[in-house]
Amino acid sequence: MASKKLLDLLNRAIARELQVSIQYMWQHVQVTGLEGVLARHIFKEIAINEMKHAEELAERISSLNGIPTEKPEPIFVGGSLIEMLKQDQQNEEEAIMIYRTAIQVTETEGDFTTRGLLEKILSDEEKHIDIFGKMLVGKTEPFTQPNM
């Protein structure tokens, strides 16, 4: 039996995963420009990965006799690719904090199954933030170059 604290953290994680899966998919659809066209597949791929996380978390909550949330955190699509990537990077940072906290709780509760799931998802989130960070390197506006 999971504690209320752990179930609350898992539901926060689901709300975040639902948020970013919708957010990234809408970014995939709405991003424009040459760099946007190149980024589209990245947004779509990560959106699908995030939805899988939400499903895995919901299944785990259900197996712990909890009720998974249906409500995402607020969604921010953004206008430019730069706005999108900055928001996405922030959302990934927040998700990483949630997962690290939840992992600590699973350790104190001796819930190794949930811990394993969270560690796998955390690894994915760290890859996502790395991707968004690399896409932002040197960007102020699309295709700007430093003055020579």
TORPA-4810 file (N, C-alpha, C, O; in nm, 3 decimals):
<nodes>
NODE_1_0.084_-0.119_0.000_0.000_0.000_0.000_0.088_0.125_0.000_0.174_0.141_0.087_M
NODE_2_0.067_0.211_-0.095_0.146_0.334_-0.108_0.090_0.441_-0.014_-0.029_0.444_0.017_A
NODE_3_0.179_0.528_0.028_0.137_0.640_0.113_0.065_0.745_0.029_0.078_0.749_-0.094_S
NODE_4_-0.010_0.830_0.096_-0.076_0.943_0.029_0.029_1.032_-0.036_0.007_1.083_-0.146_K
NODE_5_0.142_1.050_0.030_0.249_1.134_-0.024_0.298_1.081_-0.157_0.316_1.157_-0.252_K
NODE_6_0.320_0.951_-0.166_0.369_0.893_-0.291_0.262_0.901_-0.399_0.292_0.938_-0.513_L
NODE_7_0.138_0.869_-0.366_0.030_0.877_-0.464_0.013_1.020_-0.515_-0.011_1.042_-0.634_L
NODE_8_0.025_1.118_-0.426_0.016_1.259_-0.468_0.130_1.295_-0.565_0.107_1.363_-0.665_D
NODE_9_0.251_1.249_-0.535_0.364_1.275_-0.624_0.345_1.208_-0.760_0.375_1.267_-0.863_L
NODE_10_0.295_1.087_-0.759_0.271_1.017_-0.884_0.163_1.088_-0.966_0.173_1.095_-1.088_L
NODE_11_0.062_1.140_-0.900_-0.042_1.215_-0.971_0.011_1.349_-1.022_-0.029_1.394_-1.130_N
NODE_12_0.099_1.413_-0.948_0.164_1.536_-0.999_0.244_1.503_-1.124_0.246_1.580_-1.220_R
NODE_13_0.310_1.389_-1.122_0.389_1.346_-1.238_0.297_1.320_-1.357_0.329_1.358_-1.470_A
NODE_14_0.182_1.256_-1.334_0.088_1.232_-1.444_0.039_1.365_-1.500_0.036_1.383_-1.622_I
NODE_15_0.001_1.458_-1.414_-0.048_1.588_-1.460_0.057_1.658_-1.546_0.024_1.722_-1.646_A
NODE_16_0.183_1.645_-1.507_0.292_1.705_-1.585_0.309_1.631_-1.719_0.328_1.695_-1.822_R
NODE_17_0.302_1.499_-1.717_0.318_1.420_-1.840_0.203_1.448_-1.938_0.226_1.460_-2.058_E
NODE_18_0.080_1.459_-1.887_-0.033_1.494_-1.973_-0.013_1.632_-2.034_-0.036_1.652_-2.153_L
NODE_19_0.031_1.727_-1.951_0.056_1.863_-1.999_0.154_1.864_-2.114_0.125_1.916_-2.222_Q
NODE_20_0.272_1.806_-2.091_0.376_1.817_-2.194_0.346_1.731_-2.316_0.389_1.765_-2.426_V
NODE_21_0.274_1.622_-2.299_0.241_1.542_-2.418_0.150_1.622_-2.511_0.167_1.619_-2.633_S
NODE_22_0.054_1.694_-2.455_-0.033_1.781_-2.536_0.047_1.900_-2.589_0.039_1.933_-2.707_I
NODE_23_0.123_1.962_-2.502_0.202_2.080_-2.537_0.298_2.049_-2.652_0.304_2.123_-2.750_Q
NODE_24_0.373_1.942_-2.640_0.471_1.908_-2.744_0.402_1.869_-2.874_0.453_1.899_-2.982_Y
NODE_25_0.287_1.802_-2.865_0.218_1.765_-2.988_0.165_1.889_-3.059_0.172_1.898_-3.181_M
NODE_26_0.113_1.986_-2.983_0.064_2.110_-3.045_0.182_2.189_-3.101_0.169_2.253_-3.206_W
NODE_27_0.296_2.186_-3.032_0.415_2.252_-3.086_0.456_2.186_-3.217_0.495_2.255_-3.311_Q
NODE_28_0.447_2.056_-3.223_0.478_1.980_-3.345_0.391_2.030_-3.460_0.439_2.044_-3.573_H
NODE_29_0.265_2.056_-3.432_0.171_2.098_-3.535_0.191_2.246_-3.570_0.176_2.283_-3.687_V
NODE_30_0.224_2.331_-3.473_0.222_2.475_-3.493_0.357_2.539_-3.525_0.360_2.653_-3.572_Q
NODE_31_0.467_2.470_-3.501_0.598_2.531_-3.523_0.616_2.563_-3.671_0.573_2.488_-3.758_V
NODE_32_0.681_2.676_-3.698_0.697_2.722_-3.836_0.843_2.752_-3.866_0.929_2.744_-3.778_T
NODE_33_0.869_2.786_-3.989_1.004_2.821_-4.033_1.088_2.697_-4.060_1.051_2.585_-4.025_G
NODE_34_1.202_2.720_-4.121_1.290_2.609_-4.157_1.335_2.532_-4.034_1.331_2.409_-4.033_L
NODE_35_1.379_2.603_-3.928_1.420_2.534_-3.806_1.302_2.461_-3.743_1.317_2.353_-3.687_E
NODE_36_1.184_2.521_-3.753_1.064_2.456_-3.700_1.033_2.325_-3.770_0.997_2.226_-3.707_G
NODE_37_1.049_2.327_-3.901_1.027_2.205_-3.978_1.124_2.096_-3.933_1.087_1.979_-3.924_V
NODE_38_1.247_2.136_-3.905_1.346_2.039_-3.859_1.316_1.989_-3.717_1.352_1.877_-3.682_L
NODE_39_1.251_2.072_-3.636_1.221_2.037_-3.496_1.091_1.958_-3.481_1.070_1.895_-3.377_A
NODE_40_1.006_1.962_-3.579_0.873_1.900_-3.569_0.877_1.755_-3.522_0.805_1.717_-3.430_R
NODE_41_0.961_1.676_-3.584_0.964_1.533_-3.551_1.013_1.511_-3.409_0.974_1.414_-3.344_H
NODE_42_1.099_1.601_-3.360_1.148_1.588_-3.222_1.033_1.611_-3.124_1.016_1.535_-3.029_I
NODE_43_0.955_1.717_-3.147_0.840_1.744_-3.060_0.744_1.625_-3.060_0.696_1.583_-2.955_F
NODE_44_0.715_1.571_-3.179_0.620_1.460_-3.189_0.672_1.337_-3.117_0.598_1.272_-3.042_K
NODE_45_0.797_1.304_-3.138_0.855_1.185_-3.075_0.854_1.196_-2.922_0.820_1.100_-2.853_E
NODE_46_0.891_1.313_-2.871_0.892_1.332_-2.726_0.750_1.334_-2.672_0.725_1.281_-2.563_I
NODE_47_0.656_1.392_-2.745_0.515_1.394_-2.701_0.462_1.252_-2.682_0.395_1.223_-2.583_A
NODE_48_0.492_1.166_-2.776_0.446_1.027_-2.767_0.512_0.958_-2.648_0.447_0.880_-2.577_I
NODE_49_0.640_0.984_-2.626_0.711_0.927_-2.513_0.650_0.972_-2.381_0.637_0.893_-2.287_N
NODE_50_0.613_1.100_-2.373_0.553_1.154_-2.250_0.415_1.092_-2.224_0.379_1.067_-2.109_E
NODE_51_0.339_1.067_-2.329_0.208_1.004_-2.311_0.225_0.861_-2.259_0.146_0.815_-2.177_M
NODE_52_0.327_0.792_-2.306_0.355_0.658_-2.254_0.390_0.664_-2.106_0.351_0.576_-2.030_K
NODE_53_0.463_0.768_-2.065_0.494_0.785_-1.923_0.365_0.801_-1.843_0.349_0.739_-1.738_H
NODE_54_0.274_0.885_-1.893_0.147_0.906_-1.822_0.072_0.774_-1.807_0.016_0.746_-1.701_A
NODE_55_0.071_0.695_-1.911_0.002_0.566_-1.906_0.067_0.472_-1.804_-0.002_0.408_-1.726_E
NODE_56_0.199_0.464_-1.805_0.270_0.377_-1.711_0.245_0.420_-1.567_0.226_0.337_-1.478_E
NODE_57_0.246_0.551_-1.544_0.221_0.603_-1.409_0.078_0.574_-1.365_0.054_0.535_-1.251_L
NODE_58_-0.016_0.592_-1.457_-0.157_0.564_-1.424_-0.177_0.417_-1.389_-0.248_0.384_-1.294_A
NODE_59_-0.114_0.331_-1.466_-0.124_0.187_-1.436_-0.064_0.156_-1.299_-0.119_0.075_-1.224_E
NODE_60_0.047_0.220_-1.266_0.111_0.194_-1.136_0.024_0.247_-1.022_0.008_0.179_-0.921_R
NODE_61_-0.033_0.366_-1.038_-0.122_0.420_-0.935_-0.240_0.327_-0.914_-0.278_0.299_-0.800_I
NODE_62_-0.296_0.280_-1.022_-0.410_0.189_-1.012_-0.371_0.061_-0.938_-0.448_0.011_-0.856_S
NODE_63_-0.253_0.009_-0.966_-0.210_-0.114_-0.897_-0.182_-0.089_-0.749_-0.182_-0.182_-0.669_S
NODE_64_-0.159_0.038_-0.713_-0.139_0.075_-0.572_-0.270_0.116_-0.506_-0.270_0.172_-0.397_L
NODE_65_-0.382_0.089_-0.574_-0.517_0.122_-0.526_-0.543_0.271_-0.517_-0.622_0.316_-0.434_N
NODE_66_-0.477_0.348_-0.602_-0.503_0.491_-0.611_-0.584_0.522_-0.735_-0.614_0.434_-0.815_G
NODE_67_-0.618_0.649_-0.751_-0.696_0.694_-0.867_-0.610_0.795_-0.943_-0.576_0.900_-0.890_I
NODE_68_-0.576_0.762_-1.069_-0.494_0.853_-1.149_-0.570_0.981_-1.185_-0.690_0.977_-1.214_P
NODE_69_-0.500_1.092_-1.183_-0.560_1.219_-1.222_-0.588_1.222_-1.371_-0.522_1.152_-1.449_T
NODE_70_-0.685_1.302_-1.409_-0.720_1.321_-1.550_-0.685_1.462_-1.596_-0.702_1.495_-1.713_E
NODE_71_-0.635_1.544_-1.504_-0.617_1.686_-1.532_-0.470_1.720_-1.555_-0.386_1.698_-1.468_K
NODE_72_-0.439_1.774_-1.674_-0.301_1.816_-1.699_-0.270_1.948_-1.629_-0.360_2.024_-1.594_P
NODE_73_-0.142_1.973_-1.611_-0.097_2.106_-1.570_-0.128_2.202_-1.686_-0.155_2.155_-1.796_E
NODE_74_-0.124_2.335_-1.664_-0.152_2.430_-1.773_-0.057_2.412_-1.892_0.063_2.390_-1.876_P
NODE_75_-0.114_2.421_-2.009_-0.041_2.398_-2.134_0.002_2.532_-2.193_-0.077_2.627_-2.199_I
NODE_76_0.128_2.540_-2.235_0.184_2.660_-2.299_0.248_2.617_-2.430_0.350_2.548_-2.429_F
NODE_77_0.189_2.656_-2.541_0.244_2.616_-2.670_0.358_2.709_-2.710_0.462_2.661_-2.755_V
NODE_78_0.341_2.840_-2.695_0.444_2.936_-2.735_0.423_2.981_-2.878_0.348_2.920_-2.954_G
NODE_79_0.492_3.088_-2.913_0.480_3.140_-3.049_0.597_3.102_-3.136_0.580_3.046_-3.244_G
NODE_80_0.716_3.132_-3.089_0.836_3.102_-3.166_0.899_2.972_-3.116_0.869_2.925_-3.007_S
NODE_81_0.985_2.918_-3.197_1.057_2.797_-3.157_1.136_2.822_-3.030_1.143_2.735_-2.943_L
NODE_82_1.196_2.940_-3.017_1.275_2.972_-2.898_1.186_2.971_-2.774_1.224_2.914_-2.672_I
NODE_83_1.068_3.034_-2.782_0.975_3.033_-2.668_0.935_2.892_-2.632_0.929_2.856_-2.514_E
NODE_84_0.908_2.812_-2.733_0.868_2.674_-2.709_0.977_2.598_-2.635_0.952_2.532_-2.534_M
NODE_85_1.098_2.608_-2.686_1.209_2.532_-2.627_1.241_2.577_-2.486_1.272_2.494_-2.400_L
NODE_86_1.235_2.708_-2.460_1.261_2.756_-2.324_1.157_2.704_-2.226_1.191_2.661_-2.116_K
NODE_87_1.029_2.707_-2.266_0.923_2.655_-2.180_0.938_2.505_-2.161_0.920_2.453_-2.051_Q
NODE_88_0.970_2.435_-2.268_0.983_2.290_-2.261_1.098_2.250_-2.169_1.087_2.154_-2.093_D
NODE_89_1.206_2.324_-2.177_1.321_2.296_-2.090_1.281_2.318_-1.943_1.319_2.239_-1.856_Q
NODE_90_1.207_2.424_-1.917_1.161_2.450_-1.780_1.068_2.339_-1.732_1.079_2.294_-1.618_Q
NODE_91_0.976_2.294_-1.818_0.885_2.187_-1.780_0.960_2.058_-1.750_0.924_1.986_-1.657_N
NODE_92_1.063_2.029_-1.827_1.142_1.908_-1.802_1.219_1.920_-1.670_1.230_1.821_-1.597_E
NODE_93_1.271_2.038_-1.640_1.340_2.059_-1.511_1.246_2.032_-1.395_1.284_1.967_-1.298_E
NODE_94_1.124_2.082_-1.405_1.025_2.062_-1.299_0.988_1.914_-1.287_0.973_1.863_-1.176_E
NODE_95_0.975_1.846_-1.399_0.943_1.703_-1.396_1.056_1.625_-1.329_1.031_1.535_-1.249_A
NODE_96_1.178_1.660_-1.361_1.293_1.592_-1.301_1.290_1.607_-1.149_1.319_1.512_-1.076_I
NODE_97_1.255_1.725_-1.101_1.246_1.747_-0.956_1.138_1.658_-0.894_1.158_1.602_-0.787_M
NODE_98_1.024_1.647_-0.961_0.915_1.562_-0.911_0.962_1.417_-0.903_0.940_1.350_-0.802_I
NODE_99_1.026_1.369_-1.009_1.072_1.229_-1.011_1.178_1.202_-0.905_1.176_1.097_-0.841_Y
NODE_100_1.269_1.293_-0.887_1.373_1.272_-0.785_1.312_1.265_-0.646_1.351_1.182_-0.564_R
NODE_101_1.215_1.353_-0.620_1.147_1.350_-0.490_1.070_1.220_-0.472_1.075_1.159_-0.365_T
NODE_102_0.998_1.179_-0.575_0.919_1.056_-0.567_1.009_0.934_-0.547_0.974_0.842_-0.473_A
NODE_103_1.125_0.933_-0.611_1.219_0.822_-0.593_1.265_0.814_-0.448_1.277_0.705_-0.393_I
NODE_104_1.290_0.929_-0.386_1.330_0.930_-0.245_1.219_0.871_-0.158_1.247_0.797_-0.063_Q
NODE_105_1.095_0.904_-0.189_0.982_0.852_-0.111_0.972_0.700_-0.129_0.947_0.629_-0.032_V
NODE_106_0.992_0.651_-0.251_0.984_0.506_-0.271_1.093_0.434_-0.194_1.073_0.321_-0.148_T
NODE_107_1.208_0.497_-0.179_1.316_0.436_-0.101_1.276_0.421_0.044_1.300_0.316_0.104_E
NODE_108_1.216_0.525_0.101_1.176_0.518_0.241_1.061_0.419_0.262_1.048_0.361_0.370_T
NODE_109_0.978_0.401_0.159_0.865_0.309_0.171_0.899_0.167_0.125_0.817_0.076_0.140_E
NODE_110_1.018_0.148_0.071_1.057_0.016_0.025_0.980_-0.031_-0.097_0.962_-0.151_-0.116_G
NODE_111_0.935_0.062_-0.181_0.858_0.028_-0.301_0.953_0.024_-0.421_0.970_0.123_-0.492_D
NODE_112_1.015_-0.090_-0.441_1.118_-0.105_-0.544_1.059_-0.106_-0.685_1.126_-0.064_-0.779_F
NODE_113_0.938_-0.154_-0.700_0.875_-0.156_-0.833_0.848_-0.015_-0.883_0.882_0.018_-0.996_T
NODE_114_0.787_0.067_-0.797_0.761_0.206_-0.836_0.892_0.280_-0.857_0.905_0.359_-0.950_T
NODE_115_0.989_0.253_-0.772_1.120_0.318_-0.786_1.181_0.286_-0.922_1.232_0.376_-0.989_R
NODE_116_1.176_0.161_-0.964_1.231_0.123_-1.095_1.162_0.196_-1.209_1.228_0.243_-1.302_G
NODE_117_1.030_0.206_-1.202_0.955_0.279_-1.304_0.997_0.425_-1.307_1.023_0.481_-1.414_L
NODE_118_1.005_0.486_-1.190_1.041_0.628_-1.182_1.183_0.653_-1.231_1.209_0.755_-1.296_L
NODE_119_1.274_0.563_-1.201_1.411_0.580_-1.248_1.419_0.572_-1.400_1.496_0.646_-1.462_E
NODE_120_1.340_0.484_-1.460_1.336_0.473_-1.606_1.281_0.602_-1.667_1.338_0.655_-1.762_K
NODE_121_1.172_0.651_-1.611_1.112_0.775_-1.663_1.207_0.892_-1.642_1.221_0.976_-1.730_I
NODE_122_1.272_0.899_-1.526_1.367_1.006_-1.499_1.478_1.007_-1.604_1.519_1.114_-1.650_L
NODE_123_1.526_0.891_-1.640_1.630_0.882_-1.743_1.580_0.942_-1.875_1.654_1.014_-1.942_S
NODE_124_1.457_0.912_-1.911_1.399_0.971_-2.033_1.390_1.122_-2.023_1.423_1.194_-2.117_D
NODE_125_1.344_1.172_-1.907_1.329_1.316_-1.889_1.464_1.387_-1.899_1.473_1.497_-1.954_E
NODE_126_1.568_1.324_-1.846_1.702_1.384_-1.856_1.748_1.388_-2.002_1.819_1.481_-2.041_E
NODE_127_1.709_1.290_-2.082_1.741_1.293_-2.225_1.663_1.406_-2.294_1.717_1.475_-2.380_K
NODE_128_1.537_1.424_-2.256_1.456_1.529_-2.317_1.514_1.667_-2.288_1.524_1.750_-2.378_H
NODE_129_1.551_1.692_-2.164_1.606_1.824_-2.130_1.738_1.846_-2.203_1.770_1.959_-2.240_I
NODE_130_1.815_1.740_-2.223_1.939_1.751_-2.297_1.910_1.789_-2.443_1.979_1.874_-2.499_D
NODE_131_1.811_1.728_-2.502_1.774_1.759_-2.641_1.730_1.904_-2.653_1.778_1.976_-2.741_I
NODE_132_1.639_1.948_-2.564_1.592_2.087_-2.571_1.706_2.184_-2.547_1.715_2.288_-2.613_F
NODE_133_1.793_2.152_-2.453_1.908_2.238_-2.425_1.999_2.250_-2.546_2.045_2.360_-2.578_G
NODE_134_2.027_2.140_-2.613_2.113_2.144_-2.732_2.047_2.222_-2.845_2.115_2.289_-2.922_K
NODE_135_1.915_2.214_-2.855_1.845_2.290_-2.959_1.850_2.440_-2.931_1.840_2.521_-3.023_M
NODE_136_1.864_2.478_-2.804_1.868_2.620_-2.766_2.007_2.682_-2.772_2.019_2.805_-2.771_L
NODE_137_2.111_2.603_-2.778_2.247_2.656_-2.772_2.268_2.760_-2.881_2.249_2.734_-3.000_V
NODE_138_2.310_2.880_-2.837_2.343_2.988_-2.929_2.225_3.056_-2.995_2.243_3.135_-3.087_G
NODE_139_2.105_3.027_-2.951_1.986_3.082_-3.016_1.939_3.207_-2.944_1.925_3.210_-2.822_K
NODE_140_1.914_3.311_-3.023_1.836_3.425_-2.973_1.715_3.441_-3.064_1.605_3.471_-3.017_T
NODE_141_1.735_3.420_-3.191_1.630_3.413_-3.291_1.675_3.310_-3.393_1.795_3.284_-3.406_E
NODE_142_1.584_3.250_-3.464_1.624_3.151_-3.564_1.726_3.206_-3.663_1.709_3.315_-3.717_P
NODE_143_1.830_3.131_-3.686_1.934_3.158_-3.784_2.018_3.281_-3.757_2.085_3.330_-3.849_F
NODE_144_2.018_3.334_-3.636_2.106_3.446_-3.609_2.248_3.395_-3.586_2.267_3.285_-3.533_T
NODE_145_2.342_3.472_-3.625_2.481_3.437_-3.609_2.549_3.548_-3.531_2.510_3.664_-3.541_Q
NODE_146_2.652_3.514_-3.452_2.724_3.619_-3.381_2.791_3.714_-3.480_2.835_3.673_-3.587_P
NODE_147_2.797_3.842_-3.441_2.864_3.942_-3.526_3.011_3.910_-3.534_3.074_3.878_-3.434_N
NODE_148_3.064_3.920_-3.652_3.206_3.891_-3.673_3.284_4.018_-3.682_3.406_4.015_-3.700_M
</nodes>
